[in-house]
Amino acid sequence: MRSGNSRRPNYKGPAFFYALTYADRTDWLLYSIGVVAAMLSGTGFPILDLAYGYWTSALVAPDMTPSSLQGTTNTMAGICLGIGFLQFITGATFLSCFTIASGRTTDRLRRAYLDSVLHQDAEFFERVGPGEVGTRMIKDVGIIKAATGEKLGFMIWGFTTLLVALIMAFSRAAQLAGVVFGVVPLAFILFVSVGYLAAKAESRLMDIEGQSGTLLEQILGSIRVVQSFAAETFLVKKYDQYLAQLQRLGKWRSIVRGLELSISYCVLNLTYSVAFWYGSQLIVRDNLQVGLMFTVFWNMFNAIFAISNILPHISAIRDSVHISARICAEIERVPVIDVRNPGGTKLWDSQSGEKANVEIEVKNLTFSYPSRPDHRTLDNVSFVLEVGKVTALVGASGSGKSTIASLLLRYYDPSPSNGEKSTGHILLAGHDIRDLNLSWLRSQIGIIAQDPQLFTASIFDNVAYGLSGTPWELPTSESEPNYAERLADAKVRVERALKQAQAWDFVCKLPEGMDTRIKGGRTGVLSGGQRQRIAAARALVRKPRILLLDEGTSALDAETEQRLMAAIHEEQTRSGMTTILIAHRLSSIQNADRIIAMANGRVAEQGTYNELIELGGVFNALVKHQTSVAPLNPTSEITVAPVPVRQEEPARNTAVKFSTPQFPLYRPISAVSITQTIVDDSVERGLLIRDPKPPSLKLRFFSLLGQYGVWILAGIIGSICIGASFPIAAWLVGFVVETMSIHDDDNRLLREARNWSMWFLVLSVVNIVSSFVAGFSLSMGGDRIDRRLRLTALSSLLRQEIGFFDQEENASGSLTAGIASQAGHVSAAIGLVWQQLITSSGNFIGAFTLGVVLSWKLTLASYAPVPIILLTAYFNITFLEKYEHSVQKPLEDASAFASENVDAIKATALGRESIVMENFDKSSAQKITKTKYLWGGALGFGFGLGSILILSSIVMWWGVELYLTQRIGLSNLYATFEAVFIGAVAAGRLFTYVPDMARMIQGFRAICTWEDRKPEVASLIATNAPVLDKIQGTIIFNSCTLKYASRPKPAIDDLSLTIPAGKSVAFCGPSGGGKSSIISMISRFYDPNMGTIFLDGRDIRTIPLEEYRSHISLVAQDAVLYEGTFRDNVTLGYTPITQQEIERACRDANILEFIQSLPQGFDTPVGFKGSQMSGGQRQRVCIARALLRNPSILLLDEATSALDAESERSVQVALEQASKGRTTISIAHRLSTIQNADIIHVVEDGRIVESGNHSELLALDGRYVDLVKSQL
């Protein structure tokens, strides 16, 4: 079958086999070898039963001489040894072949899934988030891997045993086999019935699993907001709501598993009862040989036993069927807007450097989002974007500006299916863009977004991604022709783009320049302005025909913005590029050729800047709302000179003196050492209790089980009862054999056989109850442990410092997938595998005890190899755990990669799909799977299977020696043989679940590692430390230096300043100068490497972290919303609170009217990250969230950068009002928002170069004045 293509559009087969369509020739060869090996291994027990039958006939034959009996025994024992060696080879072979083949196959399935997701349309991503994609790729595909790997191998092994056993039984005594076989169809009917019951709940379970993964990714991807609002408890509880739903639905799955076990063990004991009752009839009536009866019985027993043995594997395969159907549907989904469609017109050659007619006409455009069909976002909009011109779209938040950008990029289409709600056209050079080739269309566009998404890669790679789909695209393989030349050319282009984007200066200061790796997403140590400049370079490097800036300079200071716009203007003049500006900062669009002012989804007016000002309409009102900076003084003017495109500006050597408190300074050591010094000192003074050393992994595991003792204990008792039933059955079989040896009294034989059959019937009834209790209870307990471990993992991660999440290996996607999969491994083992393990252990121990009681000489001799077998089992688990660990980390990295790119789907959609997949393939090729551990575990598994027959051969040979010397009776010999055989089979069954146990240990160890990790920014647990009931809000920085691990130059260099209580203090300056780092230290996202920060005279590191942050509210530059309602996002767990207080905060943030206009008001879901809201609307919700808490310290990091002029003015008034009586610290590039601050600090290169109020700084005529001039 084809393995290179992603989709299988013609596939009509069962969902389970869909994954196998991605197998290549090597995989099919491995599967073929595995199937043959599994089938050969499956014949082992039926052949043993045949040998056992001959041996039994020889024992009970009245005319058998001792020498003949010894000869027959030696022959049968030799056959068992030979079969044991075959089991060793075939068992190891099929396990390793199936595991390797399934791993290779599901790697391609995982790739196909990611490839399909990246090509989906916006409608798909309204319901599927990056967390769900990550969960599908690691957990769900992992379940498919296990099902198409060792589980499929065990299934073939079990069904071969079933089939061969039935063939041998019917060939030896068809009549007896036919009667006993009657219970098998009954078992299958019952299995199918309970399977149908399980399928009803499985689909809903997968939906909730995906939703929980999306929320989890949102939480971990916005860790700064979570910690600054102390929202850990609230969000953990919100996540727990999904887990509670999973637990409730899991009850049905638990019932199914209990019923499956009841059916299997009931049928197993019925086999004893029916076989011995009817067999005795045939012995008397048809003179059936006792040996034949036992051959048939044991074959039928093995057939039923095989069914019960593969039950857990059937459950795993059934789960994989539902998952495969979901993944198949998403892979084969053909989006309405499909970038893979090769059709459509290409208006000009993309490789041509000639100017083209890129005039864009929006014609009678009306549009409603699919999720809000009753709300018109655009209402009969028409305008023209002239070729080679700069056109600006302005208007209030939610007026439809970004929607036009989305329609131009064809994230959505005005669909005729919506009738009058979505109509109209967008024309490019007179052609409807829906008639153009989509990939070609998007390749013509460069986009700089307000909230730029970078990728985990070097800065060079991040910018070079913009070359995808262009003639200068860099080959992914170094073996391609002219790679070195094209790489050199790409570096030149990337450097030029970085210079145009005003990013070259700060990039050169990074440790490895353009080769410095940065963390993807919206986190990491780069400032918002630095991220935005890299995104600008990524757009400019492709030399687009159309450049779209959707608030693309909102995070830049005015000087940098002017230089960037000058570079864009220069590029536009040279290439004839059509530029579209969407902006709220109206000073940035003064030079636009045309301005289109929008209001309520309509075009209100359009014209040049001066024309619209003279018109005195909507635009003029927006300009008036955006207050300009006050002049230098009433009698002087500021001369505004053109700002040249430049890369560096020498910093002014402005000395600023601050009064510092008389506190002792810490010596220059790391932040971790400083914190540890505080901890040690506080412990000595009795203020803190040092955390004790965590208990061992085993103690913690058993402690976890103890918390769900009722379920676990009930499951263990039920499993032990099942396990004990087998030795009891072995003991009864001894009496049955003795009964069958009666040759002189047929009535006595029939009577005693009937009595023993009734005892087996009683045993089956007991097993019905005990097996249901075992299966149901352990499954319920496993679901609860899964819930507990996920919550423990999330709580532990949310406790870590921000630097932990800055590390590449701790990307939100990787952690999201890790939580679900690691906890899933533990719960799956407890809920399903443990029943088999406890039962098998009960079998083994009970059988050994029975054997010792009946014949200690035979039992001890037979169990002599057992220590070696158990040692092999230990190494088996160890090897497979190491193998699973080597597999798990690359999968988590793949999940993180996928989540990151899905989260940035709008950046990915601009022709990057193929680049993403090539990078995914490259990283997958570097995956190092330690196959040697797999082979070690597989050999251990094979030895475990072979040991069963080794023990059987010992019992045969040594048992006959004891029998012939009259040291053991016939019934005791059979009972002991049965006991040893059952114990050996139990040991063999233990080996079949070793892979599951290895995954369980690895998963539990990973979660404990997260739980044990101590955050470097410590949350100190105080005992006698004073509580901060009320704080004044005086913050003092005393010689503080902050250095990020990834950057050689300090972000903050020897900072000393005082922020007085109750005052409004602002920081301004070039982007990347250190402003956000100051806020990060106040928020304790990072601790200074040197120096101390004091709050009201107290070192903030001695204040419990949660208590400290409860007095602070942060409004960050990146607006973060979570799955849930508007009420959830405003309160974010803050209690107690009234509806009036919520409405007041929303009114102050100018968002109340919008929320109340929605159908469900505050109970309206915001959707995935508020994707259907404008950036300004999202930001206002975040402002309301901060104001609601009435904090003592308010931190505003570019809080109004995403707002339109009118909203900004009203929100600014609210913020200034809220600032009264509290310490307010602001960061802003728009200086009009901070001119009323009590103190303004100009920050550059990690130092404060000027300080004073607005008037004082203007009088200095220094760096601040330069910033003012750039905004006039």
Secondary structure, DSSP 4 states (H G I P E B T S, - for coil): ---SSS--TT--S-GGGGGGGG--HHHHHHHHHHHHHHHHHHTHHHHHHHHHHHHHHHHH-TT--HHHHHHHHHHHHHHHHHHHHHHHHHHHHHHHHHHHHHHHHHHHHHHHHHHHHHT--HHHHTT--HHHHHHIIIIIHHHHHHIIIIIHHHHHHHHHHHHHHHHHHHHH-HHHHHHHHTHHHHHHHHHHHHHHHHHHHHHHHHHHHHHHHHHHHHHHHTHHHHHHTT-HHHHHHHHHHHHHHHHHHHHHHHHHHHHHHHHHHHHHHHHHHHHHHHHHHHHHHH---HHHHHHHHHHHHHHHHHHHHTHHHHHHHHHHHHHHHHHHHHHH---SS-TT---SB--S-TT--S-----EEEEEEEE--TT-TTS-SEEEEEEEE-TT-EEEEEESTTSSHHHHHHHHTTSS---GGGGGGSEEEEEETTEEGGGB-HHHHHHTEEEEESS--B-SEEHHHHHHGGGTTSTTPPPS-TTSTTHHHHHHHHHHHHHHHHHHTT-HHHHHTSTTGGG-EE--BT-SSS-HHHHHHHHHHHHHTT--SEEEEESTTTTS-HHHHHHHHHHHHHHHHHH--EEEEE-S-GGGGTT-SEEEEEETTEEEEEE-HHHHHHHTSHHHHHHHHSPPPPPSSTT-----PPPP--S--PPP-----------PPPPS--HHHHHHHHHHHHHHTTSB-PPPPPPPHHHHHHHHHHHTHHHHHHHHHHHHHHHHHHHHHHHHHHHHHHHHT--S-HHHHHHHHHHHHHHHHHHHHHHHHHHHHHHHHHHHHHHHHHHHHHHHHHHHHHTS-HHHHHSGGG-HHHHHHHHHHHHHHHHHIIIIIHHHHHHHHHHHHHHHHHHHHHHHHHHHHHTTTHHHHHHHHHHHHHHHHHHHHHHHHHHHHHHHHHHHHHHTHHHHTTT-HHHHHHHHHHHHHT----HHHHHHHHHHHHHHHHHHHHHHHHHHHHHHHHHHTTSS-HHHHHHHHHHHHHHHHHHHHHHHTHHHHHHHHHHHHHHHHHHHPPPSS----BSSSPP-SS----EEEEEEEE--TT-SS-SEEEEEEEE-TT-EEEEE-STTSSHHHHHHHHTTSS--SEEEEEETTEEGGGS-HHHHHTTEEEE-SS----SSBHHHHHHTT--S--HHHHHHHHHHTT-HHHHHHSTTGGGSB--GGGTTS-HHHHHHHHHHHHHHT--SEEEEESTTTTS-HHHHHHHHHHHHHHHTTSEEEEE-SSGGGTTT-SEEEEEETTEEEEEE-HHHHHHHTSHHHHHHHHT-
